[in-house]
Amino acid sequence: MATAVPPEQDESLPKALTVPFFSQGFKEVITSFVQKLLKAGVPRNQINSALAEMMPEIQRVASTATTAFNERMTKYLQRRKWEEVRHDYLGRALLFDIEGHFPKDEETSERLLVEPVDGFVPRQVAEGIIMALKQAHGTELIHQYEDLCDRKKEAYRNEVTRLIDVGALVADAEVRSLVKDITTRFRLLLHKKTELEQRKWLLNIISRSRSFMEMKRDLTAQEVNIIADAFLRKKL
């Protein structure tokens, strides 16, 4: 079962805190450099004049640095939140082919609840898709696959950030093999149905999932096509 989507909050630190912090770091470096210039015989008045011209540039660089720091920190904290609530890495691997169509920001996610956005699919379909794919297998085998993915994820956890490299996990040979097995059996389960019947069957499961209850509308033909391309049509 897909986990609930945690809200993406602005975790950025206020510039009133970070700009002075970075500025102080630059100033300490400059102070050390000034001491070396003085020892080398450069007149203090020339150094002070140059420093006065540099101060606006120091502030600009500090502001740029804090913006870049905030962006990286926000992405890191969001990734960490995702991993704290995600327990189904088999489901994560199964959804990898459609991941690029899920929204990456809260604004698009909220908009998709009430209206379509070209090229995107609401994340609220994920739970139902995973349920449908797993139904093609017996419960015991699915549990074995889930346990395997859970163990595998630790092999791809970064020792520094403690985050999981999902791309490497999905590319793992054993994970690729079990994903192929599940999707192949899923298509075999439905192959006697017409394309229209296949879509209706899958959409029925998606619409009955808990996550899809958040939707204020039905899926569009374009959204259904994206899902069908990823899961109902045989890959060449």
Buried (B, 14 or more C-beta within 10 A) or exposed (E): BBBEBEEBEEBBBEBEEBBBBBBEEBBEEBEEEBEEBEEEEEEEEEBEEEBEEEEEEBBEBBBEBBBEBBEEBBEEBBBEBBBEEBEBBBBBBBBBBBBEBBBEEEEEBEBBEEEBBEEBBBBBBBBBBBBBBBBBBEEEBBEBBBEBBEEBBEEBEEEEEEBBBBEBBBEBEEBEEBBEBBBEBBBEBBEEEEEEEBBEBBBEBBBEBEBBEBBEEEBBEEBBBBBBEBBBEEEE
